[in-house]
Amino acid sequence: MLGAPLRKKDNEIEPPYINISGQKTSYDCAIYVIKWLEIIQPENVKREKYEYDNWTQEEVDHFRVEFTSRILFHEMN
């Protein structure tokens, strides 16, 4: 990754704590991981410009359809 390193304090790296919502079902893990990777980009974290949101199950289902479409219709497929 390009960019400035994380803050150092006495030779220890202090990563920022990011409060994220957790999945509500036993099968939505991948959806949450993909969505948070999309939202939390290094430049946004360093500037603290990201939004914490507790998604409803309907929103998670929408993300699933969106990601499935992106994957299936990507030019590499």
Protein Blocks (a to p, Z undefined) as FASTA:
>chain_A
ZZdddddeehiacdddddddddfbfklmmmmmmmmmmmmgfklmmnopacdddddfklmm
mmmmmmmmmmmmpmkZZ
